Amino acid sequence: MIEQKKRWQIGLTLFFFFYFISLPMLTSLAPTVMNITVVGPLTLAWLLALSQFIMIGSVAVVYYCLMKRLEREVDRP
């Protein structure tokens, strides 16, 4: 169980890190792409920044559900 838990923690942490580091990297390396207007005054940079709030909630829910399931498997006789 500990190996399974560690694997999920490392995977989610790497996803979390790369998703959050993508905004500063893309705004500095590809500013013209990030300034493309998508809807009204919203640019790709703003959409990526706002999507990070949704992503952090999703990662938290996924982590909670996975750890709850792993705990149930350990508690089984």
Secondary structure, DSSP 8 states (H G I E B T S, - for coil): -HHHHHHHHHHHHHHHHHHHHHHHHHHHH-HHHHT-EEETTEEHHHHHHHHHHHHHHHHHHHHHHHHHHHHHHHH--
